[in-house]
């Protein structure tokens, strides 16, 4: 099973080991398609994988923004088609593909609920209310890997009474 995050390029790899258990098929024609989890709805039309002498396998990189624009989180099937082989290989092979939510989005959500954040560059109005600040989200508690930065701007009319509060990613 392949597991990737939504929107990531997918490294497609299929290795065909011959019946002797040692040698690898190098001259086959290999393509793949991606279907829903029932195998009935084709989501990615036929793509060609080419033989790579370094990895000794058939490879292709599927770019979702080009070949699978409406990709969603979920379970899918990769159906490989194999032909023109020297050995007796099956015509098709099926593999599970799991698409997970984008980890960056999860980290942003966690940051916005105050996990691994730093608030600085604060200023306050005449009522003692926060008027502006910078909020930085980090991937980890060591604050070494910045994920995103937000600018807070607020307007108030009295102590504890905001008329607007804006938190925008910058």
Helices and strands as residue ranges (DSSP letters): E 2-5, E 10-14, E 29-36, E 42-52, E 57-62, H 64-67, E 74-83, E 92-100, H 103-112, E 117-124, E 130-138, E 146-158, E 161-169
